[in-house]
Amino acid sequence: MIKNKLIYFFLTGTFLTACSDNEAPAIDPKAYPLVIKAKVYNSYDTEQEGVTWTKPEDIIGVYVLKSGSSEVVSPHANLSYSPTPTSYDDYFQPNQVDAIPYFPTTGKDVWDVTIYYPRQETFEIEGMVPLKLDKQGELKASTLLYGRAKSLTKENTVASMRLAPALSRLVFYFHAGEGISPEQLSDVTVDLDGLPTIGNFNVIDGSFSADAESVISFRMQTSSSTNADVTRTTEAFVMPLGSTQGYVATITAKQLPEALTKKIYSISSSIGSLERGMQYVFDVTVNTNGYIIESSSSPIAGWEEGDKISGEGEETQP
């Protein structure tokens, strides 16, 4: 019922106006409106229900593109859409009704649609969201969300998407091994070096670019763990720029014996590249003989409004 009401809202005219009994009915030029439907998913499991947004301030930006390209269907760039203020549906409403995209009534136009959150009112460079990642304190999985729908036509006007994290996540879990107490790992810190910290996310094609001069050392977010097996957790959100060559993590644990207080670990020794929406986990076990580091990767999953992240999933591609 709600869906029908919303679509009715988009249809500002009827399909017909006949000039005479002998003429075929004219198709209203606004007969085929683009409809935006999206949920936030804290897993990529296709069987799982996503989270329906209802807060009017959670505004997304929308780009309409020619299918399979990064060419904007003018003037449909950075359109502003807000969630339906009810928990009953996943449709987003245009904040400017006169800016609703309509498929041409003739021809066979095929569109793709990209959406991102949070929407920016203006850009210095069209479609490029600026990023500054050296200060990790306020960053979380929902700092930047992205989704894309493909091959929409006037016969298929509903762009149904999954909003998911665009950045990559690095996380170190510290475990106290033989001869080491959890208390000795209670002040562990990890500093990352070799990673660009300033760049842009292209919301049109889903790609990242970085300022090569912005490579500086920065500290990962650090917290105690509620998991009995994990003493300390550090994490950082970074740009997925492909190769991890030159990415280094420096582990500092001041309460350990002198030989173990510092460990320099090359990210590329276990993870060759970073991809959008993926998390890379490093399980670090410290014992009296040194450090054992095991790595794994999976799509970012299990995150919600509080950005408690865990689990596995499936990456969405543009």
N, C-alpha and C positions, 0 to 999 in steps of 0.2 A: 504493500500500500504506500509506504513512504517513498519507495523508488518511483512508483507511478506519479506521485505528486511532484517529485523533484524534476522528473523528465518533462512533466506538463509545464512546470515553471520555465524550463528552457524553451519550450515551443511557443514562440510569441505569435505564431499565426497558424492557420490551418493549411492543409495541403491544397485546397482548391479555392479558386474564384473563377467561375466561368463567365465569359463575356456574353455568351448567348448559348442557346440550347444546342447549336451546331458545332461549338468549339470544344476542344478537349480542355479539361480543367488545368489551370496553371499551377505549377508546384511552387509553394512559398519558398523564397530564397533562404528562409531561416528554418527550413523543415528538418535539417540534420545537424543539430548542435553537438559539439564535442562534450562528453560528460566525463568528469574526473572522479575516480573511485580509488581510494587507497587506504591501506592499513599499515600500522607499524608492527613489524614482526620481530619478536625476540627469539625466533628460531627460523631456520630456512626449511623446516619440515613442511612439505606441501599439504600435509594432513592437519597441521596445527592452525588454530584460529589466531589471527593477529589481533592487535589492540586497536579499537576504534577510538579515534580522536574526537573530542567534543568541545575543547576549549577554543573559543573564537580567536584567541591570540596566537594559536599555533598555525600561522599562515605559511603556506607553501608557495614556491615560485614554479611556474609552468612555462615550458617552451614547446611549441609545435614545430616539428621538423618534417622535411620531405623524407619519405621512408628510406631507411638505410643510409642516411647522410647526416651532416651537421649543418645543413642549410635551413635556416629559419623560414617558416611559411609566414611571410610578413602580413600583418604587423604583430603576429602572435608571439611576442617575446617577453619573458619575465612577467607573465600574467599573475595576478594575485588571487589566490583561492583560500577559503577558510572552511574548517570542518562544519558539517551540519551540527547545530547545537542540540543534539539528542544522541542517545546511545543506541538508537534503533537502526542506523544505517551508516555506511562508510563513504557516502558521497560528499564531495567538497563543492562549495558554492562559490561562484565568481564574485569578487568584491566590486567589480565594475560590470554590470549586466550588459552594457553596450560593447564590451570587449570580448564577449563569448565567441569562440571560433565556430564557424559553421562550414560543413563540407559543401562544396559546390553541388548543385542539384543535377548538373550534367557532367559528363566526364567520369574518370575513374581515379580520382586523387587518392593516394595512399599516404598516410601520415604516421610518424612516430611521435611520441610525447615523452619528455623528460620532466621530472619534478625533483625539487630539492627543498631542504629545510635546514635552517630557517631562511625565509625569503629575505633578500636584500632589496631595498627600495631602489637603489641606483648602483651602477658599476662604473669604475674607472675604465675598465676594458669589458665590453659586453660579455656577460656570462661567466666571468672569471671571479670566483670567490677568493679573496686574499686570506692566506693562512700564516699564523705566527705561532710556532709550536715549542719555543724554547722555555716557556713558562707553562708547566704541565698541570698546575694546581686546579685550574677550572675546566680542564678538558675532560670529556667523557664520550661514550659511544654515540650519544645523540647530538654531539656538537655539530656534526654534519651528516645529514641523511640524504639518500639519493635513490631514485628508481626510474625505470624506463619501460614504456609500453610500445609495442611494435605493430606495424601493419594494420592501422585503423582505416576504415572506409565509411562511407555513408550507410552501408549495411551493418557496420560494426562500429558504433560511435562511442562505446564506453571504454575508456582507458583505465583498466583495472591494474593497479600496481602494488608493489611491496616496497615500502620505504625501509631502507636498511643502512647501517653505517658505511661511510665512504672511506674513512681513514683505516689504516692498519693498526693493530694493537700488539705491542711487545710486552710480555709479562714474565717475571722471574719468580718462581716459588722456591723458598729456601727451606731445606729439611736438615735437622740435626742428626748427623750420622754417628758412627761409633766414636766414643770418647769426647763428643761435643754435646754440650747442654743447650736447650732452646734459649736460655738466657744469654748465652754467648753470641747468639744471632739476633738479639732483640734490637740492635741498633744498625743493622746492615743497611747500606745504601748502594745504589747503582747509578753511575754516571755514564751517559751515552756520548760518544764522540764520532765524528765522521759523517753525521747525518745533517742534511740541509734542514734548517728550521723555519725558513721563510719561502713561501711559494704561492701557488694558486691552484684552485680546483676548477676545472672547466665543466660547468653544469650542463653544457650542451652535449659534449661527447663523453663525459665521465673520466677525463684524463687529468693528471697532475703535472705541474711543472714547478721547478724549484730555482731559487737564487743560489748559484754555486758559491757565492761569497758569504752565505749565511751559515756555513758549517761551523758550529761551535759546540763546546761541551755543555750538556745540561743534565739535570738530575731527574730521574724517574720518580713518579709518585710512590710513596712508601706507606705501608700500613701493616698492622698486626693482623694475623689470620685467625679466624674462628675454627679453622680445620685443625684437628689435633695433630695431623701429620705435617702441617705447614706452619713454620714458625714466623715467617716474614714474607710479605708479598710486595713486589715493586712492579709498576706498569707505566707505559707511555704510549701515547697515540702519535703516529708518525705518518708521513706521506709515503704511499706505495709507489716508489719510483723505479721499480725493477731491481736491479743488482744491489746487493748489500756489500759489495766490495768496499773495504775501508771502514765499515761500521764496527765500532769497538765498544764493549761494555766493561767498565772498570768497577769491580766489586770491592767495597771497603767494609771490613768487619773488625772494628777496633778492639773488641773484647776477646778475639781469638789469639792464640799464640802468634808470636811475631812473624813466623814463616807463613802464616795463613791470613794475615790482616789485609792483604791486597791480592786480587786476582784479576788479570787482564784477559778478557775473552773476546775472540773475534767472532762476530755474528755470522760472517760468511763461511766459517768452518762447518756450520750445520744448516744454515738457511741461505740459499743462494739468491733469492729474490723475494720481494714483498708484493702482495697483490691487494687490490681494494677489498675492504670488508673482511679481511682475514686476520686471525690472531695467531701469534707465534709464541709458544710456551716453552720456557726453559726451566726444567726441574733441576735445581742445584742441591746436591747432597754434600755436606761438608763433614769430613771425618778427620782424624788426626793425621792421615796420610795425604790429605789434600782435597781437591774439589772434583766431584763427578757431575758433569752437566749433560743432561739428555734433553733433546728438543723434539717438538711436535708442532703441528699446525692444523687449524680447522677454521671454518668461517666463524666470525664473531656471532655468538648466540647467547641466549639466556639473559640478555640485558633488558631492563625495563626502565621505568622513569628514574629509579635510583641508580641505574647503571651497574647493577650487580651482575657481573659477567661470568659465564661458565658455559660448559656444554659444547655441542657440535652443531653443524648446520650445513648450509649450501650457499655458495656465493651467487649473487645475481650479477649478470654481465649486462653492459649497455646494449 
